[in-house]
Amino acid sequence: MTQKKIKSTAKQKIRIRLKSFDYRLADQAGIDIVDAAKRSGAQVAGPVPLPMDVKKFCVNRSPHIYKKSSDQFEIRSYSRLVDIFEPTVDTVDSLKKLNLPAGVEIKIDLMAA
Protein backbone atom coordinates (compact mmCIF):
# COMPACT_ATOMS: atom_id res chain seq x y z
CA MET A 1 0.00 0.00 0.00
CA THR A 2 1.21 3.43 -0.79
CA GLN A 3 0.27 6.29 1.43
CA LYS A 4 -0.28 9.69 -0.02
CA LYS A 5 1.03 12.65 1.85
CA ILE A 6 -1.67 15.20 2.50
CA LYS A 7 -0.44 18.73 2.40
CA SER A 8 -2.16 21.09 4.74
CA THR A 9 -3.34 24.02 2.72
CA ALA A 10 -4.52 26.03 5.68
CA LYS A 11 -4.16 29.59 4.51
CA GLN A 12 -4.71 32.52 6.78
CA LYS A 13 -6.68 35.64 6.10
CA ILE A 14 -6.88 38.92 7.98
CA ARG A 15 -10.27 40.64 7.85
CA ILE A 16 -10.31 44.31 8.82
CA ARG A 17 -13.60 46.12 9.37
CA LEU A 18 -13.57 49.92 9.53
CA LYS A 19 -16.44 51.96 10.91
CA SER A 20 -16.75 55.76 11.03
CA PHE A 21 -19.31 58.54 11.11
CA ASP A 22 -17.43 60.32 8.30
CA TYR A 23 -17.11 58.50 4.97
CA ARG A 24 -13.93 60.38 4.05
CA LEU A 25 -12.12 59.07 7.15
CA ALA A 26 -13.26 55.50 6.45
CA ASP A 27 -12.08 55.74 2.82
CA GLN A 28 -8.70 57.22 3.78
CA ALA A 29 -8.09 54.56 6.45
CA GLY A 30 -8.99 51.83 3.95
CA ILE A 31 -6.58 53.21 1.35
CA ASP A 32 -3.78 53.43 3.94
CA ILE A 33 -4.30 49.80 5.00
CA VAL A 34 -4.37 48.57 1.39
CA ASP A 35 -1.16 50.45 0.53
CA ALA A 36 0.66 49.09 3.59
CA ALA A 37 -0.43 45.52 2.83
CA LYS A 38 0.50 45.71 -0.86
CA ARG A 39 3.95 47.11 -0.02
CA SER A 40 4.61 44.02 2.13
CA GLY A 41 3.66 41.65 -0.69
CA ALA A 42 0.25 40.38 0.48
CA GLN A 43 -2.82 40.01 -1.70
CA VAL A 44 -5.58 42.47 -0.81
CA ALA A 45 -9.30 42.61 -1.56
CA GLY A 46 -11.03 45.87 -0.78
CA PRO A 47 -11.86 48.30 0.64
CA VAL A 48 -15.43 47.16 0.03
CA PRO A 49 -18.11 49.66 1.10
CA LEU A 50 -20.78 48.03 3.24
CA PRO A 51 -24.34 49.38 3.49
CA MET A 52 -24.70 52.59 5.45
CA ASP A 53 -26.34 52.25 8.88
CA VAL A 54 -28.83 55.06 9.57
CA LYS A 55 -30.34 55.54 13.01
CA LYS A 56 -33.19 58.06 13.18
CA PHE A 57 -34.49 59.74 16.32
CA CYS A 58 -37.63 61.81 16.80
CA VAL A 59 -37.63 64.13 19.85
CA ASN A 60 -40.44 66.37 21.12
CA ARG A 61 -39.52 70.05 21.09
CA SER A 62 -41.53 70.80 24.19
CA PRO A 63 -43.30 68.50 26.62
CA HIS A 64 -46.22 70.87 27.30
CA ILE A 65 -47.67 73.54 25.02
CA TYR A 66 -46.14 72.59 21.62
CA LYS A 67 -46.36 68.86 22.09
CA LYS A 68 -47.13 68.04 18.45
CA SER A 69 -43.97 69.67 17.06
CA SER A 70 -40.84 67.54 17.03
CA ASP A 71 -37.25 67.50 15.79
CA GLN A 72 -35.81 64.68 13.71
CA PHE A 73 -32.15 63.65 14.00
CA GLU A 74 -30.16 60.92 12.32
CA ILE A 75 -26.77 59.32 12.80
CA ARG A 76 -25.11 57.72 9.77
CA SER A 77 -22.25 55.25 10.13
CA TYR A 78 -20.13 54.14 7.20
CA SER A 79 -18.36 50.76 7.07
CA ARG A 80 -15.57 49.39 4.92
CA LEU A 81 -14.23 45.84 4.71
CA VAL A 82 -10.64 44.90 3.77
CA ASP A 83 -9.42 41.29 3.36
CA ILE A 84 -5.70 40.50 3.35
CA PHE A 85 -4.85 37.05 1.97
CA GLU A 86 -1.67 35.16 2.90
CA PRO A 87 -0.24 37.80 5.26
CA THR A 88 3.45 37.76 6.06
CA VAL A 89 5.32 38.93 9.14
CA ASP A 90 6.11 42.16 7.29
CA THR A 91 2.40 42.69 6.68
CA VAL A 92 1.55 42.43 10.36
CA ASP A 93 4.44 44.72 11.32
CA SER A 94 3.43 47.36 8.77
CA LEU A 95 -0.20 47.24 9.99
CA LYS A 96 0.94 47.72 13.60
CA LYS A 97 3.03 50.76 12.68
CA LEU A 98 0.24 52.34 10.64
CA ASN A 99 -1.05 55.69 11.90
CA LEU A 100 -4.78 55.89 11.12
CA PRO A 101 -7.02 58.95 11.59
CA ALA A 102 -8.95 59.45 14.81
CA GLY A 103 -12.65 58.69 14.61
CA VAL A 104 -12.26 55.34 12.84
CA GLU A 105 -13.14 52.16 14.72
CA ILE A 106 -11.05 49.18 13.62
CA LYS A 107 -11.89 45.53 14.17
CA ILE A 108 -9.27 42.96 13.08
CA ASP A 109 -10.05 39.24 12.77
CA LEU A 110 -7.55 36.51 11.91
CA MET A 111 -9.30 33.72 10.01
CA ALA A 112 -8.33 30.43 8.43
CA ALA A 113 -9.43 30.52 4.81
PyRosetta script that sets phi, psi and omega in degrees:
from pyrosetta import init, pose_from_sequence

init()
pose = pose_from_sequence("MTQKKIKSTAKQKIRIRLKSFDYRLADQAGIDIVDAAKRSGAQVAGPVPLPMDVKKFCVNRSPHIYKKSSDQFEIRSYSRLVDIFEPTVDTVDSLKKLNLPAGVEIKIDLMAA")
pose.set_psi(1, 135.4)
pose.set_omega(1, 175.1)
pose.set_phi(2, -104.3)
pose.set_psi(2, 137.9)
pose.set_omega(2, 179.4)
pose.set_phi(3, -104.8)
pose.set_psi(3, 132.9)
pose.set_omega(3, 178.4)
pose.set_phi(4, -89.7)
pose.set_psi(4, 137.9)
pose.set_omega(4, 176.7)
pose.set_phi(5, -83.3)
pose.set_psi(5, 128.5)
pose.set_omega(5, -179.9)
pose.set_phi(6, -97.9)
pose.set_psi(6, 119.7)
pose.set_omega(6, 177.8)
pose.set_phi(7, -84.6)
pose.set_psi(7, 134.1)
pose.set_omega(7, 177.3)
pose.set_phi(8, -82.7)
pose.set_psi(8, 119.1)
pose.set_omega(8, -179.4)
pose.set_phi(9, -105.1)
pose.set_psi(9, 40.7)
pose.set_omega(9, 179.5)
pose.set_phi(10, -75.9)
pose.set_psi(10, 106.5)
pose.set_omega(10, 178.8)
pose.set_phi(11, -101.0)
pose.set_psi(11, 148.0)
pose.set_omega(11, -179.8)
pose.set_phi(12, -103.2)
pose.set_psi(12, 155.5)
pose.set_omega(12, -179.9)
pose.set_phi(13, -141.5)
pose.set_psi(13, 138.2)
pose.set_omega(13, 174.3)
pose.set_phi(14, -105.4)
pose.set_psi(14, 124.9)
pose.set_omega(14, 177.4)
pose.set_phi(15, -110.6)
pose.set_psi(15, 122.2)
pose.set_omega(15, -179.5)
pose.set_phi(16, -114.4)
pose.set_psi(16, 126.2)
pose.set_omega(16, 178.4)
pose.set_phi(17, -115.0)
pose.set_psi(17, 123.9)
pose.set_omega(17, -179.4)
pose.set_phi(18, -107.6)
pose.set_psi(18, 138.5)
pose.set_omega(18, 178.2)
pose.set_phi(19, -137.8)
pose.set_psi(19, 135.0)
pose.set_omega(19, -178.0)
pose.set_phi(20, -154.7)
pose.set_psi(20, 158.8)
pose.set_omega(20, 175.2)
pose.set_phi(21, -87.0)
pose.set_psi(21, -11.0)
pose.set_omega(21, 179.3)
pose.set_phi(22, -119.1)
pose.set_psi(22, 121.9)
pose.set_omega(22, -175.4)
pose.set_phi(23, -66.7)
pose.set_psi(23, -29.0)
pose.set_omega(23, -179.7)
pose.set_phi(24, -67.2)
pose.set_psi(24, -38.4)
pose.set_omega(24, 177.8)
pose.set_phi(25, -67.2)
pose.set_psi(25, -40.6)
pose.set_omega(25, 179.0)
pose.set_phi(26, -65.0)
pose.set_psi(26, -40.9)
pose.set_omega(26, 178.8)
pose.set_phi(27, -65.6)
pose.set_psi(27, -44.1)
pose.set_omega(27, -178.5)
pose.set_phi(28, -65.3)
pose.set_psi(28, -41.5)
pose.set_omega(28, 178.1)
pose.set_phi(29, -64.0)
pose.set_psi(29, -39.7)
pose.set_omega(29, 178.1)
pose.set_phi(30, -63.9)
pose.set_psi(30, -42.0)
pose.set_omega(30, 178.6)
pose.set_phi(31, -65.4)
pose.set_psi(31, -40.5)
pose.set_omega(31, 178.7)
pose.set_phi(32, -62.9)
pose.set_psi(32, -42.1)
pose.set_omega(32, 179.6)
pose.set_phi(33, -66.1)
pose.set_psi(33, -42.7)
pose.set_omega(33, 179.6)
pose.set_phi(34, -64.0)
pose.set_psi(34, -42.9)
pose.set_omega(34, 179.0)
pose.set_phi(35, -62.6)
pose.set_psi(35, -43.8)
pose.set_omega(35, -179.9)
pose.set_phi(36, -64.4)
pose.set_psi(36, -39.3)
pose.set_omega(36, -179.7)
pose.set_phi(37, -71.0)
pose.set_psi(37, -39.3)
pose.set_omega(37, 179.7)
pose.set_phi(38, -68.3)
pose.set_psi(38, -35.1)
pose.set_omega(38, 178.0)
pose.set_phi(39, -63.7)
pose.set_psi(39, -29.5)
pose.set_omega(39, -178.9)
pose.set_phi(40, -87.2)
pose.set_psi(40, -4.7)
pose.set_omega(40, 174.4)
pose.set_phi(41, 96.4)
pose.set_psi(41, 12.4)
pose.set_omega(41, 179.4)
pose.set_phi(42, -90.3)
pose.set_psi(42, 157.7)
pose.set_omega(42, 175.3)
pose.set_phi(43, -87.8)
pose.set_psi(43, 137.0)
pose.set_omega(43, -174.0)
pose.set_phi(44, -127.2)
pose.set_psi(44, 139.9)
pose.set_omega(44, 171.7)
pose.set_phi(45, -122.7)
pose.set_psi(45, 119.3)
pose.set_omega(45, 177.9)
pose.set_phi(46, 128.1)
pose.set_psi(46, -173.3)
pose.set_omega(46, 2.3)
pose.set_phi(47, -74.7)
pose.set_psi(47, 130.7)
pose.set_omega(47, -179.5)
pose.set_phi(48, -98.3)
pose.set_psi(48, 121.0)
pose.set_omega(48, 177.6)
pose.set_phi(49, -73.6)
pose.set_psi(49, 127.9)
pose.set_omega(49, 176.4)
pose.set_phi(50, -93.2)
pose.set_psi(50, 163.7)
pose.set_omega(50, -179.2)
pose.set_phi(51, -59.1)
pose.set_psi(51, 142.5)
pose.set_omega(51, -179.3)
pose.set_phi(52, -72.7)
pose.set_psi(52, 136.6)
pose.set_omega(52, 178.7)
pose.set_phi(53, -98.6)
pose.set_psi(53, 119.9)
pose.set_omega(53, -178.5)
pose.set_phi(54, -116.0)
pose.set_psi(54, 121.4)
pose.set_omega(54, 175.1)
pose.set_phi(55, -110.3)
pose.set_psi(55, 125.3)
pose.set_omega(55, -177.9)
pose.set_phi(56, -111.9)
pose.set_psi(56, 139.6)
pose.set_omega(56, -179.5)
pose.set_phi(57, -127.7)
pose.set_psi(57, 139.2)
pose.set_omega(57, 176.8)
pose.set_phi(58, -119.5)
pose.set_psi(58, 122.3)
pose.set_omega(58, -174.4)
pose.set_phi(59, -124.8)
pose.set_psi(59, 134.6)
pose.set_omega(59, 175.5)
pose.set_phi(60, -66.0)
pose.set_psi(60, 139.3)
pose.set_omega(60, 177.6)
pose.set_phi(61, -73.2)
pose.set_psi(61, -38.1)
pose.set_omega(61, -178.6)
pose.set_phi(62, -144.8)
pose.set_psi(62, 139.4)
pose.set_omega(62, -178.5)
pose.set_phi(63, -79.7)
pose.set_psi(63, -10.7)
pose.set_omega(63, -171.8)
pose.set_phi(64, -115.8)
pose.set_psi(64, -83.7)
pose.set_omega(64, -167.1)
pose.set_phi(65, -76.4)
pose.set_psi(65, -40.7)
pose.set_omega(65, -179.4)
pose.set_phi(66, -106.6)
pose.set_psi(66, 58.4)
pose.set_omega(66, -172.8)
pose.set_phi(67, -70.1)
pose.set_psi(67, -28.1)
pose.set_omega(67, -175.9)
pose.set_phi(68, -80.5)
pose.set_psi(68, -16.2)
pose.set_omega(68, 178.9)
pose.set_phi(69, -87.6)
pose.set_psi(69, 141.9)
pose.set_omega(69, -177.4)
pose.set_phi(70, -146.2)
pose.set_psi(70, 159.6)
pose.set_omega(70, 176.1)
pose.set_phi(71, -106.3)
pose.set_psi(71, 143.2)
pose.set_omega(71, 176.6)
pose.set_phi(72, -112.0)
pose.set_psi(72, 133.4)
pose.set_omega(72, 177.4)
pose.set_phi(73, -128.2)
pose.set_psi(73, 154.4)
pose.set_omega(73, 175.2)
pose.set_phi(74, -143.8)
pose.set_psi(74, 148.4)
pose.set_omega(74, 176.4)
pose.set_phi(75, -120.2)
pose.set_psi(75, 124.2)
pose.set_omega(75, 178.7)
pose.set_phi(76, -108.6)
pose.set_psi(76, 133.5)
pose.set_omega(76, 175.5)
pose.set_phi(77, -123.1)
pose.set_psi(77, 134.6)
pose.set_omega(77, -176.2)
pose.set_phi(78, -108.0)
pose.set_psi(78, 137.2)
pose.set_omega(78, -177.8)
pose.set_phi(79, -125.1)
pose.set_psi(79, 144.9)
pose.set_omega(79, 175.4)
pose.set_phi(80, -132.0)
pose.set_psi(80, 149.3)
pose.set_omega(80, -178.5)
pose.set_phi(81, -126.4)
pose.set_psi(81, 129.3)
pose.set_omega(81, 179.1)
pose.set_phi(82, -126.5)
pose.set_psi(82, 128.1)
pose.set_omega(82, 175.5)
pose.set_phi(83, -111.1)
pose.set_psi(83, 132.5)
pose.set_omega(83, 177.0)
pose.set_phi(84, -116.6)
pose.set_psi(84, 117.0)
pose.set_omega(84, -177.6)
pose.set_phi(85, -96.7)
pose.set_psi(85, 141.3)
pose.set_omega(85, 178.7)
pose.set_phi(86, 50.9)
pose.set_psi(86, 61.4)
pose.set_omega(86, -179.2)
pose.set_phi(87, -72.1)
pose.set_psi(87, 146.6)
pose.set_omega(87, 176.5)
pose.set_phi(88, -104.9)
pose.set_psi(88, 177.7)
pose.set_omega(88, 177.4)
pose.set_phi(89, -64.4)
pose.set_psi(89, -36.7)
pose.set_omega(89, 178.2)
pose.set_phi(90, -64.0)
pose.set_psi(90, -34.9)
pose.set_omega(90, 179.1)
pose.set_phi(91, -64.1)
pose.set_psi(91, -46.2)
pose.set_omega(91, -179.2)
pose.set_phi(92, -65.2)
pose.set_psi(92, -41.6)
pose.set_omega(92, 178.9)
pose.set_phi(93, -64.1)
pose.set_psi(93, -41.1)
pose.set_omega(93, -179.7)
pose.set_phi(94, -68.7)
pose.set_psi(94, -32.6)
pose.set_omega(94, 177.4)
pose.set_phi(95, -71.3)
pose.set_psi(95, -33.6)
pose.set_omega(95, 178.0)
pose.set_phi(96, -67.9)
pose.set_psi(96, -36.2)
pose.set_omega(96, -177.0)
pose.set_phi(97, -82.6)
pose.set_psi(97, -6.8)
pose.set_omega(97, -174.8)
pose.set_phi(98, -69.2)
pose.set_psi(98, 133.5)
pose.set_omega(98, 178.4)
pose.set_phi(99, -103.1)
pose.set_psi(99, 105.4)
pose.set_omega(99, -177.4)
pose.set_phi(100, -99.6)
pose.set_psi(100, 155.3)
pose.set_omega(100, -177.7)
pose.set_phi(101, -66.6)
pose.set_psi(101, 151.4)
pose.set_omega(101, 176.8)
pose.set_phi(102, -70.3)
pose.set_psi(102, 149.1)
pose.set_omega(102, -179.5)
pose.set_phi(103, 96.0)
pose.set_psi(103, 6.9)
pose.set_omega(103, 178.1)
pose.set_phi(104, -116.4)
pose.set_psi(104, 122.5)
pose.set_omega(104, 176.6)
pose.set_phi(105, -89.5)
pose.set_psi(105, 132.0)
pose.set_omega(105, -175.2)
pose.set_phi(106, -120.4)
pose.set_psi(106, 130.0)
pose.set_omega(106, 175.2)
pose.set_phi(107, -124.5)
pose.set_psi(107, 122.3)
pose.set_omega(107, -175.5)
pose.set_phi(108, -115.0)
pose.set_psi(108, 127.9)
pose.set_omega(108, 177.4)
pose.set_phi(109, -122.7)
pose.set_psi(109, 135.0)
pose.set_omega(109, 174.8)
pose.set_phi(110, -101.9)
pose.set_psi(110, 121.5)
pose.set_omega(110, -173.8)
pose.set_phi(111, -124.8)
pose.set_psi(111, 153.6)
pose.set_omega(111, 171.1)
pose.set_phi(112, -95.5)
pose.set_psi(112, 119.5)
pose.set_omega(112, -175.8)
pose.set_phi(113, -82.5)
pose.dump_pdb("model.pdb")
